[in-house]
Amino acid sequence: MRLLIVGTLDGQLGAASKIAMDRGAQVTHAPDPEAALTILRTRGADLLMVEVGLDIPALIPRLRAEHFSIPVVACGIDTEPSIAAAAVRGGAKEYIPLPPDAELIAAVLEAVSEDSQQFIYRDPVMKEVAALAEKVAPSEASVLITGESGTGKEVMARFVHEKSNRAKKPFVAVNCAAIPENLLESELFGHEKGAFTGAVARRIGKFEEADGGTLLLDEISEMDVRLQAKLLRAIQERQIDRVGGSKPVNVDIRIIATSNRNLQDEVRDGNFREDLFFRLNVFNLRVPSLRDRPADVAALATFFADKYADVNQVEKRSVSAQALKVLQGHSWPGNVRELENAMHRSVLLASGDDIGVSAIMLPDASGNLSMPSTLSETNVPVSADGVTEVTDEELKAGLVGKTVAEVERDLIIDTLKHCLGNRTHAANILGISIRTLRNKLNQYNSEGIAVPQPGDSGQRAPV
């Protein structure tokens, strides 16, 4: 964990640094955001701990503009709630009050380092894959991890890194599909000041940032063929050329790549270099889809239920046997990512002693949330007009007498309130497209229902 502390933390700098270093973090200090950006361009970091008075809402857009995907935690002493709230609305993941509490900082460091990347598996199929990964991890062989979108390929890559001889060195991930083609070369190899418009300072690339450790090239199949040639040379020669640079830079890294496509088909179609494919595919790990590992569905559902109970500060509930049966019977086209969203929704909907079938809502073919079709198999009859007629204890608080559309509306509005009006975040949690969410909100507005706006929790009008 590379921690960059920005500001003086109101005199608590030394204490916060010591706590973080005691927990294994490598700590660097910057007096202000400008100095922090300079450090990020030359060394990189995994987490920013920023004094809340340094205008975090202005810093985060600058991080995004330079494609730094780094979580920010705000810190302050005797801070006005409005200032802390503004920092969180501006993009900070957490707010930590000062003076620092050792356990709180430890929890934040642990949460950020995991960042929803815990490797949870129970199914025999997945155990076989994990065993293969553990065998190859200590080697220097490049690894190609394949599988459907959302199966956990990046989690597997982190597992390989953690079991390798490079575990104490950086793990750096770059999503080749998320970065515009004209910027990806600079992102990978870095650039010199003035190399192109907007290159205001020298910046190291992901290869240099990962020096000594592991570089994950996520969704490698999305990389342009012309850049693939430069990547191949970098892997073979262990040297990179910064954009606008005059001399090569030596790097020592282990490459892991992922793809949700069949790269052999991409090679045949001329979209991927055959020599690069063989260079990356020294060892292949295929992560099976979630529908092929039912025991993992149960383990992950329990994990996510506990996680989002903590996130939303609600009572933890176990997942009922009937709900698990429904979850294990679903096809999970979105795999683990879809299951995580489903369990987040269920935590918000659940009442009673456990998370029952009534709290499970999944997107249908058109993207609308609905109760699973297997609901009728659990003795929960629905009347012709869509009103539930159940008397189960879990449904008595809030669901009895409501239509599915009303339950969906309440879930959408409550999720949006939880996200302080952030449409993109809410859509991700709900497992629906941003377009579907906007259409629903437009409908609610036309019906006279108050919808939370960005930056506030909103108040739903009684209906």
C-alpha positions, 0 to 999 in steps of 0.5 A: 500500500503506497499512501500519499498524505496531502497537507499537515493534517492539522498537526496530526501528520506524524501520528497518522504516518506512524499508524499507517507505516505500522500497518505496512504502508509506504508513506509519502508526504506532500504539502499541497495538491500541486506537490501531490500531483508532482509526486503522482506523476513521478512515483504513483500511489494507491491512496490519497489521505487529504486534509479536508481544508485543501478543497478536495472537490477541486482536486479530484477533477484534476486527478481524473483529467490526468487519469489517476484512478486513486481513492481519496480519503478526507481528514480533518479536526473539528471539521464542520459537517458541511465541509466533510459532506462537501468533500464526500460529495466531491468524490472522497470515499471516506472522511476520517476525523482527527486526531487519528484512531489507529483502528479506523485508519487500519480499517480504511487502509484494509478497505482500500487495499481490498477495494471489493477485491477479496477472493471468495470461493467455495466451489470445487471448480473454482478451487481447481483454478485457484490451485493452478494460480497458486502453482504458477504465481512464484514463477516469472511467467506471464499469465493470461486470465480469460473469462466472461465479463464480471467473473473476477479476472482482476481478483484472480490477477491480484491473487497471483500477485499476492502469492508471487515473489513480488507480493511486497512490490506494487500491483498496478492495473490499467484498463485498456478499454477505459482509456482513449486510444490516443492516450493509452501509449502515454498511460503505459509508457509515460511522457516527457514535458511538452511531448504533446498538447497538455503534457505540462510535466514529465509523468511516469507510465504504468510500466515504471510505476509497477517496477519491481512488481506486477502490471495488469493489462486489463481487457488487453484485447481492446488495445489498438494493433499499432500499440501492440507492437510497442507493448511486445517490444517492452515485454521482450526487451524489458525497456520502454520509451516515454512519449517524447523521450530520448533514451529507453528506460529499464523496467522489471515487471511481471505481466498479467493480462485479462480478456473476455474475448477469445484471443485466438479468434482475435488473432485469426481476424487480424485484431491481435498480434499472434506474437504478442498472444504467445508472449502473454499466454505462457500460462492461461487461467480461465475463470469460470462463469458464476452460473457454473460454480453454484457454491460460490453464489452462496458464499459471495451472497453472504459476503456481499450481504454483510459488506453492504449491511456495514456500508449502509449501517443497517442490521446484518441479516443472513440469506434465507435458504429460499433466497439462496435457491433463487440466487443459485437458479439465476443465470447471472449474465453479469456474473459476480458484478451482477450478484454484488449489485443484487445483494446491495439491493436486497440489503436495502429491501430486506426486513424481518429476521433474514434476507428473503426471496421478496428482497431479491430483485433482478433486471429483466430482459428490458433492464427493469427490476423485477422479482425473480420468476421463481418467486411463485415456487416459494408459495408467495402468490401474486394477485391479478393486479400485481399486488402481493398477498403474502403474510410472511413476517419478512414482508409485513414491514413495507411490502404487503399491499404494494405492487411490484412497480411501487416496490421498484420505485421505492428501491430506486428512490432510496438507492438514489438518496443513499448515493446523494443523488449520484445517478451513475453510482445509483445505476451501478448499485441497481444493476441497470443502465443509466438510460433506464434509470433516467427514464424511470426518474423522468416518469416519477417526476411527471407523476409529481414524485420528488427525486433526489438531485445530485448533492442531496439526499432528497425527500420522497413525496408521499404517494 
